[in-house]
Amino acid sequence: MSTRRMSYFEAAARARAAGLVDAGSLVEFCPPERRRTSPHLARLDAPVAFDDGLLAARATLGGHPVLLAAQEGKFNGGAVGEVHGAKICGLLRRAWAERPAAVLLLVDSGGVRLHEANAGLIAISEIMRGVLAVQAAGVPVLALVGGSCGAFGGMGIVTRLCDAVIMSEEGRLGLSGPEVIETVKGVGEFDARDRSLVWRVTGGKLRRALGEATALVEDDVAAFRAAALDCLQQARRASADLAALQAAQAALEARHANYPAARDGLEIWRAMGLADAERLPMLDAQEFNRRLAALDTERVQ
Amino acid sequence: MNFPAFPAQAWDGRLRNRAQRIQRAAPLASGRQVAPERIVALLEAVLEPGDRLCIEGNNQKQADFLARALVQTDPARVRDLHLVQSVLALPEHVDVIERGQVSRIDFSFSGPQAGRLARLVENGKITIGAIHTYLELFARYFVDLTPQVALVAAQAADREGNLYTGANTEDTPAIVEATAFKGGIVIAQVNEIVDRLPRVDIPADWVDFTVAAPTPHYIEPLFTRDPALISETQVLTAMIAIKGLYAEYGIRRLNHGIGFDTAAIELLLPTYAADLGLKGKICTHWALNPHPTLIPAIEAGFVQSVHSFGSEVGMERYVSARPDVFFIGADGNMRSNRAFCQAAGHYACDLFIGSTLQIDLDGNSSTATRGRIAGFGGAPNMGADARGRRHASPAWLRAGREARAGKAMPRGQKLVAQIVETFREHMEPAFVERLDAWDLAESAGMDLPPVMIYGDDLTHIITEEGIAHLLLCRTADEREQAIRGVAGYTPVGMGRDRRAVENLRDRGIIRRPEDLGIDPRLATRDLLAARNIKELVHCSGGLYDPPKKFRNW
């Protein structure tokens, strides 16, 4: 079909993973037929999934061996439970031992699964430790964020540990999700039902402009693949030495100083000097990236 | 000639009554203009007990300010009204009944207020004259339900009282013409009073009073369907409709319902239908509101003409920029007209396709459910064979040939299709032995069960199981098996006679997706020309400006 293209946002975890890597190269660990389901959900009489909402696999990307984990946002919002988390940790251990060209985390998660909160929290900390260990072993870890649940809570932190973060505008990244902020701080602080505001604050375009996402791509599995391949070829690794950490800290302080009272992505775009801030959400990724790049060039000069 | 001697009588009772009303109201107005704070008093002065009153409103624009004012009138003065209007949509429409000011209603549709209305009928608080179609009610405005007073809504008025109704002209011309030319009083709420109107939609001498409402009249974006919510089953049924019905009959002139099922068809035209080589061969002329989901088909050059019942919020700029397609005035803005578009849908279209809640074994379909008196608006006129039609078209002739095989006098027939999933929300089967409409008729004391589309008008049913060509059935029994044959795993579907259904399939009366060369596995959302509202905006070149609730940017 001439007009067919696969939306990353809408695709299920398996379809995303299969479309991302080299055709036919995906081999799954602990596949659904092993039925590693959540004991906690079963005890609560809640529905379980045979893969606990996570696909862990080996594959090749542009011929390079990679390991990947893909969260299924349609199962419990991609939330991290005990089995789900253990599968990611196991994958990271394997990466530490095997040293593939990269680890890909296809994040689509609201954070820890509340039904199994303690196990989920422990899992998140183990995943964070695993990511750092893999990176220390010289293997880049890439986060891809473009699903309907975004990357929030513990998975938001994990995403920011990664060497590169590839996002679409539809993908969202943050610590507390919009509903959580509204529940805790009130609708005056953040109106989670104002979808437009939610995306202007947590969506891929603001995250890219702030430098938290390293690449902004269209909502298209092929575009995510191209960006991941690009990361692999550049093999850029975020350094974790003292100088790099200090630079990151300085950047955060500068950001806080530059936009002390900003409550909306629009204000930040305006403050950055991006023309026509209201129209930015309508631009495709390529045009947005072009304008952002032009801005950086101006700054350098 | 010798006439018998008739007693002398006056012939201008209506005009004198009208003059009295105007006289009572005059002190409250400044010429034709009424200040918003005096509108309640003006209504009390103009209205008389027993009046037939029309509060303009459809499922789109609403004379909401005037409806709110009516609820504030003194029930001792304003009483015993007979509401004759398209919809009971606003809470105020029902409030005024609850306040005991209304004794009778004749209407077409009551969607959001259907539950309250049913309770009022059950408690004997109100008598329903009849539930009409839109066209039928407009027709009665000119026969026996002419309003004494009409409260209408317009975009703007000028100082003389000319009205500009713009893209949302809708029902206003029909209401005003009936009222003004039979001694009635027309009161218009407008969003603004200006020196010069873009154009005159209703001339000033048909309008008695204008009032600038403090807030613009409300318009519901009823025809906006977010493509993000279209299911893959709906993509499949859309593929079946395009290949098994539109391409098969070469349907060029048509009307669509407002559901997601038909939105999916609109979004498949520039992709799936174009790949089948159908551009220019199907779906060229429409009686349809400016559906945002039609934008990709228009941009792809599929669509040559669209006439509309009303407009759609956010589509104004896009529509104005496509004057070859839509009906645009010299001022550059669209004019809709519900009465004409209903007539167009009934007489000039070869196909109506829409959705329903229930279909019975005779093919009767209805959206009526117990405890809700809702009506069907325009659907029965769209979804009925036009018995008065005399002009031919290939699709109409073929449908007539198929439906009337063996009969001596050749005739055409309109194609009327229902497109449903076998199970709708909450796993309720769409196919039933007995429509809920029977229970509703009983509990509400109606003359007839409220049927939206009668089985003898229905020519096709499309479900994810395939398409049933009911017009090819020769006996009632065949027809029942054809319906059961596409009813899937519903009790009605499970009750089918397998051999009979296989026989119907061999004869091409039932066609499964595979019979049509459609692989259900290829029915994915990636086929939609736009998968969300934002892509519709992109497709429109930024001209479509969707309401906030549909935006996530």
Interface residues (C-beta under 8 A of the other chain):
Chain A: M1 S2 T3 R4 R5 M6 S7 E10 E169 R195 S196 V198 W199 R200 G203 P281 M282 D284
Chain B: P270 T271 Y272 A274 D275 L522 R525 D526 L527 A529 R531 K534 V537 H538 G542 K548 R551 N552 W553
